[in-house]
Amino acid sequence: MRAATERRAVIPPAPTTTGTGGRTAPLIPAFAGGQAVNVRRHLVALRDFTRDEFGTSAARPSEGHIQAVNALLAKLRRPLEGAVSDLERVAREVEHGPASTGQLHELLRRKSRAHDWVRATERVWDFYFDVFGQRTQEPYNQWLLSCDRIALDCYQHVYMHLGSNRSIPAPPPFTYMRTGFSPATYRRNIPLRKLGRQLNPFPLVQLPYHRLVNPWTMGAIMHEVSHNLQNELGLEEAVPRSILRTFRAAGIDQRVAAIYGQWNREIFGDVMGCLLGGEAFVASLLDVIGRSPEQAMGFNPHGVHPTPYLRTFISTELLRRMGFPEAAATYDKAWRRLYPSTAGSNLPPALVRTAKDAIPAVVEAVAFTRFPSLGDRSLRQVITFGPRHQLMIEEAAQRLARGTDPGVVPERFLIGAVRIAVDRKLADPERLMRNFYLELSRR
């Protein structure tokens, strides 16, 4: 049976919260005011950076890097400031109530919008806070400062030897450490996913921890910096065009030409890295791509990296043309000893068959072709590394091993010097690592 009287639905009174002095305040107005306070404080907390908060050593970010990041944060804070102001306005209306359901829903929408902008801004702020914060930790700050100086040396050498004037890029590349990843770079003024598609204000070079502890494997710095230089020098379209044009003139299958064109950025990185570092760059490259036969000869039709098996021969061909025929022959022989046959691989037959013509052609197209943006010079004319520079590197290797001043050699040459010292067992690897970073960080 039903009860004699039905219970009536009762709308409970508005909840209250205890304020100071034992007084009570309606929860909805307090909630509204609290949301406005929270996001305003979020906005204020996403402040500009200063150099001083990242230590006082030479490793801290430059004023130029700080200014570039602060300009990016200021751009992001403008819509956030508008979203916060809108939320504060609606919150005041609710606090002075009584508020309608429409006003409350508007409050919640404004809160969500403001928090979306908070998260987007905080993502960028947090990324640079972590990257800059590495410069406060020993010994990583010394390591990264050293890598900064190698990257800067690469830029300075190239810009000092162009055939015509170009605007000087600033700020220079900035290196940071990341574990569990391969070397990578993020170019200036490209949208980055990790920055919420905001434009990256300066070149970032990501270096894995395992490379930093073995600096003789750090030819990667020159390769990654070269990716940035390809864009800074206006060669991002000129290089693939040059490859296709050179292959066509040589009568090489245009399907093969298209593959090399697809590989153009990584080929450019290797070519410029070899021009900047010589033999040591090739040795460092072999450290990376000398893998299982399945990996070294695996062909990915959509890949941007040359198949490792062919990639080495591009560098040795360039090394030969730079004046190092014996070193090139030695690397070729060792590489063929590791991978004596392409049988059983998925390398396209046309790629293997044309390699003897295609590899010299791609080196000609990238390193020995004159480009207007270089002042009608070729990369080889801009970067003139030769046997005399290798002798400087070998002398510096002896000095690094003894722990004495290696002299006025360019910063990038010290990668080759420490490589020689390790390969020839001139000193203990740990000692060589310390001397390498000590010399670079005190310059």
C-alpha positions in Angstrom: 0.0 0.0 0.0 1.1 3.6 -0.6 1.7 5.9 2.3 -1.2 8.1 3.2 0.8 11.1 2.4 3.5 11.5 -0.2 6.8 13.1 0.5 7.2 16.4 -1.3 10.4 17.0 -3.2 12.3 19.6 -1.3 15.0 21.8 -2.8 17.7 22.1 -0.2 18.9 25.6 0.8 22.0 27.0 -0.7 25.1 25.5 1.1 27.2 27.8 3.1 30.8 27.8 4.1 32.3 29.1 7.3 34.2 32.3 7.0 36.4 34.2 9.4 35.0 35.0 12.8 32.4 32.2 12.7 30.3 33.9 10.0 29.0 31.9 7.2 29.1 32.8 3.5 27.0 31.3 0.6 29.0 28.7 -1.2 28.2 29.8 -4.8 29.5 33.4 -4.4 32.6 32.0 -2.6 33.1 29.5 -5.4 32.8 32.2 -8.0 35.2 34.5 -6.3 37.6 31.6 -5.7 37.8 30.7 -9.4 38.7 34.3 -10.3 41.4 34.4 -7.6 42.8 31.0 -8.8 43.2 31.9 -12.4 44.6 35.4 -11.7 47.2 33.7 -9.5 47.9 31.2 -12.2 48.5 34.1 -14.6 50.8 36.0 -12.3 52.8 32.8 -11.6 53.5 32.4 -15.3 56.0 35.2 -15.0 58.9 36.2 -17.1 62.2 34.4 -16.6 65.4 36.1 -15.4 69.0 35.0 -16.0 69.8 35.1 -12.3 67.3 32.3 -11.4 69.4 29.9 -13.4 72.7 30.5 -11.6 75.6 32.8 -12.1 77.9 30.6 -14.2 78.7 31.1 -17.9 76.4 28.1 -18.6 73.2 30.0 -17.8 71.0 31.1 -20.7 72.1 34.2 -22.5 70.1 37.4 -22.2 69.1 36.9 -25.8 67.6 33.4 -25.0 65.8 34.8 -22.0 64.4 37.7 -24.0 63.2 35.4 -26.8 61.3 33.1 -24.4 59.8 36.0 -22.5 58.6 37.5 -25.7 56.9 34.2 -26.5 55.3 34.1 -23.0 54.1 37.6 -23.3 52.3 36.7 -26.6 50.6 33.8 -24.8 49.7 35.8 -21.8 47.7 38.3 -23.8 44.7 36.0 -24.5 45.1 34.5 -21.0 44.8 38.0 -19.5 41.6 38.6 -21.5 40.2 35.2 -20.4 41.0 36.0 -16.7 39.5 39.5 -16.9 36.3 38.0 -18.4 36.1 35.4 -15.6 36.6 38.1 -13.0 33.8 40.2 -14.4 31.3 37.3 -14.4 32.5 36.2 -10.9 31.7 39.7 -9.6 28.2 39.5 -11.0 27.6 36.1 -9.4 29.1 37.3 -6.0 26.7 40.3 -6.0 23.8 37.8 -6.9 21.3 36.4 -6.9 22.7 34.7 -10.0 20.6 33.0 -12.6 21.4 29.6 -14.0 22.6 31.3 -17.2 25.1 33.4 -15.3 26.4 30.4 -13.4 26.9 28.5 -16.7 28.6 31.5 -18.1 30.9 31.5 -15.1 31.8 27.9 -15.7 32.4 28.4 -19.4 34.7 31.4 -18.6 36.5 29.3 -16.0 37.1 26.5 -18.5 38.3 28.9 -21.2 40.7 30.6 -18.7 42.1 27.2 -17.6 42.6 26.1 -21.2 44.8 29.2 -21.7 46.5 28.5 -18.4 47.4 25.0 -19.5 48.6 26.1 -22.9 50.8 28.9 -21.4 52.1 26.7 -18.6 53.1 24.0 -21.1 55.5 26.5 -22.8 56.6 28.0 -19.5 57.3 24.5 -18.1 59.3 23.4 -21.1 61.7 26.3 -21.0 61.9 26.2 -17.2 63.1 22.6 -17.5 65.5 23.3 -20.4 67.0 26.4 -18.7 67.0 24.7 -15.3 69.5 22.1 -16.5 72.1 25.0 -16.5 72.0 25.0 -12.7 73.1 21.4 -12.2 76.6 20.1 -12.1 78.2 18.7 -14.2 75.5 19.0 -16.8 75.7 22.8 -17.0 79.4 22.5 -18.0 78.6 19.8 -20.6 75.8 21.8 -22.2 77.8 25.0 -22.2 80.6 23.1 -24.1 78.0 21.9 -26.6 76.7 25.4 -27.0 80.2 26.6 -27.9 80.6 23.9 -30.5 77.3 24.8 -32.1 78.2 28.5 -32.1 81.6 27.8 -33.6 79.8 26.0 -36.5 77.6 29.0 -37.1 80.4 31.5 -36.9 82.6 29.6 -39.3 79.9 29.4 -41.9 78.7 33.0 -41.6 82.3 34.3 -41.7 82.9 32.7 -45.1 79.8 33.4 -47.1 80.3 35.1 -50.5 77.7 37.8 -49.6 76.1 39.4 -46.7 73.3 37.7 -44.8 71.4 38.9 -41.7 73.0 37.4 -38.6 70.6 35.0 -36.9 70.1 35.4 -33.2 69.9 34.0 -30.6 72.3 31.2 -31.4 71.5 27.5 -30.9 70.8 26.2 -27.4 71.5 22.7 -26.3 69.7 20.6 -23.7 69.9 17.0 -22.4 67.2 14.4 -22.7 67.5 10.7 -21.7 66.3 7.8 -23.8 66.1 9.7 -27.1 68.3 10.2 -30.1 69.8 13.6 -31.0 67.3 15.9 -32.5 66.9 19.6 -33.4 64.0 22.0 -33.5 64.6 24.8 -35.9 64.0 28.5 -35.4 60.5 29.8 -36.1 58.8 26.5 -36.7 55.7 25.5 -34.8 56.4 22.8 -32.1 53.9 20.4 -30.8 55.6 20.5 -27.3 55.0 24.3 -27.3 51.3 24.0 -28.3 52.3 24.8 -32.0 53.9 28.0 -31.0 56.9 29.2 -33.0 60.2 28.1 -31.6 62.2 31.3 -31.0 65.7 29.8 -31.4 67.3 26.6 -32.5 67.2 23.9 -29.9 69.5 20.9 -30.1 68.5 17.9 -28.0 71.4 15.7 -26.9 71.0 12.3 -25.2 72.8 11.7 -21.9 74.6 8.7 -23.3 76.3 10.9 -26.0 77.2 13.5 -23.5 79.2 11.1 -21.3 81.0 9.9 -24.5 81.9 13.2 -26.2 83.9 11.5 -28.9 80.5 10.4 -30.3 79.3 14.0 -30.5 79.6 14.5 -34.2 75.8 14.6 -33.8 76.1 18.3 -32.7 77.5 19.2 -36.2 74.8 17.2 -37.9 71.9 18.7 -35.9 73.3 22.2 -36.2 73.5 21.7 -40.0 69.8 21.1 -40.1 69.3 24.6 -38.7 71.8 26.1 -41.1 70.1 24.6 -44.1 67.1 26.7 -43.2 69.0 29.8 -42.0 70.9 29.9 -45.3 67.8 29.5 -47.4 68.8 26.1 -48.8 65.7 24.1 -47.7 64.3 24.1 -51.3 67.5 24.7 -53.2 69.2 21.5 -52.1 66.5 19.0 -53.2 66.3 20.9 -56.5 70.0 20.6 -57.0 69.9 16.9 -56.3 67.2 16.3 -58.9 68.9 18.5 -61.5 72.3 16.8 -61.0 70.8 13.3 -61.2 68.9 14.3 -64.4 72.1 15.6 -66.0 73.9 12.4 -65.0 71.2 10.2 -66.6 70.3 8.5 -63.3 66.9 6.9 -62.9 64.5 9.7 -61.7 62.9 7.2 -59.3 66.2 6.9 -57.6 66.6 10.7 -57.8 63.3 11.1 -56.0 64.5 8.9 -53.2 67.7 10.9 -52.7 65.6 14.0 -52.9 63.4 12.7 -50.1 66.6 12.1 -48.0 67.9 15.6 -48.7 67.7 17.0 -45.2 69.6 14.1 -43.6 72.1 14.0 -46.4 72.7 17.8 -46.0 73.3 17.2 -42.2 75.9 14.6 -43.0 77.6 16.5 -45.7 77.9 19.7 -43.7 78.9 17.8 -40.6 81.7 16.1 -42.5 82.8 19.4 -44.0 82.9 20.9 -40.5 84.5 18.0 -38.7 86.3 15.8 -41.2 87.3 12.2 -40.3 86.0 12.4 -36.8 82.5 13.1 -38.1 82.5 9.9 -40.2 83.8 7.9 -37.2 81.0 9.3 -35.1 78.4 8.5 -37.8 79.5 4.9 -37.9 78.9 4.7 -34.1 75.3 5.5 -34.8 74.4 3.6 -37.9 76.6 0.6 -37.5 73.8 -1.7 -36.4 72.5 -5.2 -37.2 72.5 -6.1 -40.9 68.7 -6.0 -41.0 68.7 -2.4 -39.7 71.7 -1.2 -41.7 70.3 -2.4 -45.0 66.6 -1.9 -44.3 64.9 0.4 -46.7 61.9 2.5 -45.7 60.1 4.0 -48.7 58.7 6.8 -46.6 61.9 7.4 -44.5 63.8 10.7 -44.5 67.1 9.1 -43.4 69.2 7.4 -46.1 69.5 3.6 -45.7 72.6 3.3 -43.4 74.4 1.0 -45.8 74.4 3.8 -48.4 74.7 6.6 -46.0 78.3 5.8 -45.0 79.4 5.8 -48.7 78.1 9.3 -49.1 80.3 10.5 -46.3 83.4 8.6 -47.5 82.9 9.9 -51.0 82.9 13.5 -49.6 85.9 12.7 -47.4 87.8 11.5 -50.5 87.0 14.8 -52.3 88.1 16.8 -49.3 91.6 15.4 -49.6 91.5 12.3 -47.4 91.6 9.4 -49.9 93.4 7.0 -47.5 91.0 7.7 -44.7 88.0 7.3 -47.0 89.4 4.0 -48.3 89.9 2.7 -44.8 86.3 3.5 -43.8 85.0 2.0 -47.0 86.9 -1.2 -46.4 85.7 -1.5 -42.8 82.1 -0.8 -43.8 82.2 -3.5 -46.5 83.7 -5.9 -44.1 80.8 -5.3 -41.7 78.2 -5.6 -44.6 79.8 -7.6 -47.4 76.6 -8.1 -49.3 73.1 -6.6 -49.8 71.7 -10.1 -50.6 68.5 -10.7 -48.7 67.8 -7.0 -47.9 64.8 -5.1 -49.1 66.9 -2.5 -50.8 65.4 -1.7 -54.2 67.7 -3.2 -56.9 67.8 0.2 -58.8 69.1 1.9 -55.6 71.9 -0.7 -55.3 72.7 -0.8 -59.0 73.0 3.0 -59.4 74.9 3.7 -56.2 78.3 4.0 -57.9 76.9 6.9 -59.9 74.3 8.3 -57.5 76.6 8.7 -54.5 79.1 11.0 -56.4 76.2 12.8 -57.9 74.6 13.6 -54.6 77.9 14.8 -53.1 78.3 17.0 -56.1 74.8 18.4 -55.8 75.0 19.2 -52.1 78.7 20.1 -51.5 80.1 21.3 -54.7 77.2 23.2 -56.4 77.1 27.0 -56.1 74.1 28.4 -54.4 72.9 32.1 -54.6 72.1 32.2 -50.9 75.8 31.4 -50.1 76.9 34.3 -52.2 77.4 32.1 -55.3 79.6 29.8 -53.4 79.4 26.1 -52.8 79.4 24.6 -49.3 82.9 23.3 -50.0 84.0 26.8 -50.7 82.4 28.1 -47.5 83.8 25.3 -45.3 87.4 24.5 -46.3 88.4 21.7 -43.8 91.5 19.9 -45.2 94.5 17.9 -44.1 96.2 20.8 -42.3 93.2 21.0 -40.0 93.4 17.3 -39.3 97.0 17.8 -38.2 95.7 20.5 -35.8 93.2 18.0 -34.4 95.9 15.4 -33.9 98.1 17.8 -32.0 95.2 18.8 -29.8 94.5 15.1 -29.1 98.0 14.8 -27.6 97.5 17.8 -25.5 94.0 16.8 -24.2 95.5 13.4 -23.2 98.2 15.2 -21.2 95.7 17.7 -19.7 97.4 20.7 -21.2 95.9 23.6 -23.1 95.1 22.3 -26.6 95.6 25.8 -28.0 93.6 28.0 -30.3 91.9 25.2 -32.2 88.2 25.8 -33.1 85.8 24.3 -30.6 84.3 21.8 -33.1 87.8 20.4 -33.7 87.9 19.2 -30.1 85.4 16.5 -30.9 87.9 15.0 -33.4 90.7 15.5 -30.9 89.0 13.5 -28.1 88.0 10.9 -30.7 91.6 10.3 -31.7 92.7 10.3 -28.0 90.2 7.6 -27.2 90.8 5.5 -30.3 94.6 5.5 -29.8 94.2 5.0 -26.0 96.3 8.1 -25.2 94.6 8.4 -21.8 91.7 6.9 -19.8 88.3 7.7 -21.3 87.1 9.3 -18.1 90.0 11.6 -18.0 89.6 12.6 -21.6 85.9 13.4 -21.0 86.8 15.7 -18.1 89.6 17.4 -20.1 87.3 17.9 -23.1 84.6 19.6 -21.1 87.0 21.6 -18.9 88.7 23.1 -22.0 85.4 24.0 -23.7 83.7 25.4 -20.6 86.6 27.7 -19.7 86.8 29.4 -23.0 
